[in-house]
Amino acid sequence: MTVVAAGSRGGRSQDVRRGNLSSLLTYVHVHGPTARSRLTAVLGLNRSTIGDLTGELVAAGLVREEPGRAEQADRASSGGRPSYVVTPESELIQVLAVDVGVTSLTVARIGLGGAVLSRRDHRHRRAAHGHRGVTTAIATVGAELLGEIGGEVTVVGVGVAVPGTVRRRDGQVRQAPNLGWEDAPLGAALSDRLGLPVSVGNDADLGIRAEHMRGAAAGVADAVFLSGRSGIGAGVIAGGRPLGGRAGYAGEVGHTVINPGGLPCHCGSRGCWETECGEERLFELAGRPAGGGLRGVREVVAAAAGGDVVARAALENVAVWLGRGAANVVNVLNPEVVIVGGALEEVFAAAEPTVRAELETAALAALLEQVCIVAPHLGADATLVGAAELAFDALLGDPLLDLSRCPAS
Ligand SMILES: [Zn+2]
């Protein structure tokens, strides 16, 4: 977190104030209800400044203050007085978060502080998920969710996670091979339909963002989130910062060739990592219909656990490729934590010894000895929560921006 010191004058003092408001609101958004005395300590500001800043955020309707029982250390730092607790207004300040998959999408209302308040899962047929159809589905389901809320609620924006490369400045999806999209104007079209600011990001980038903020990679400087569904993408934190590359498209590990001469890929190449261990490959090997999504992967895992030898062989096959591909990721990036998300979380849990054996064969020992391979702490919602963070960005960066009222209220 960036902490801006107080005390300057004029225009710069406005920048300092804005920075301090941003730091305070971001802290309670990430860490939840926090005693004022704790905020004084972590933000490095004096008590009266924290009181003034909190008062401004209360007046803006972004946080509330309640007398709280300060923890022992906080009580000591506040001279024995109980400290007020600053709590984000989760019910009053919300965003819409959207996670677009190949066979389904999820839309949720998420409150300031990160709580999922309400959600809808919507299945769509593979043949009918052109970007216009998906835009319509998101707008319809989003309007239903907005219709649930009262007039006192402010919805500050919409964040959308997509399995593809995304031009962040306008939410244009440049390529999403598994969806069959090229240059889909999702951000602009959705903003027109919902009348709210819309930000769009890559699903793996948003998964690592959520896990770095609130989950398995919290406090870790070098981490990778593998978003494994129909395709595989990597969201990367390197040296404490997101790794985006020149245009923000870095991390397309699913299209690194792992099996030359292997199966044809949606991207036009052959033997890409995701053709060997995406969920569709699992369904094919297990003799099950395509498009089963996360539920279908769980059915294969359950069948394997129940003694179905075809399902077990399919899982083991995919687990081998998962381990080999993960070894490439470890060798290239030297992460401390690799988070295996999406459907791959289920494969990893069901065939972990196979994944680890392949990793040990293919990753260099010096890199492997420091890496933890884990499931996402936020489970299947990591990407959805990351999409919400995208939608909260503008508010957290400048908390006193005009808050546009939800048009549906
Ligand atoms: Zn490919």
Residues whose N, C-alpha, C, O or C-beta is under 5 A from the ligand:
A	BS01	ZN	G254 H255 C265 C267 S269 C272
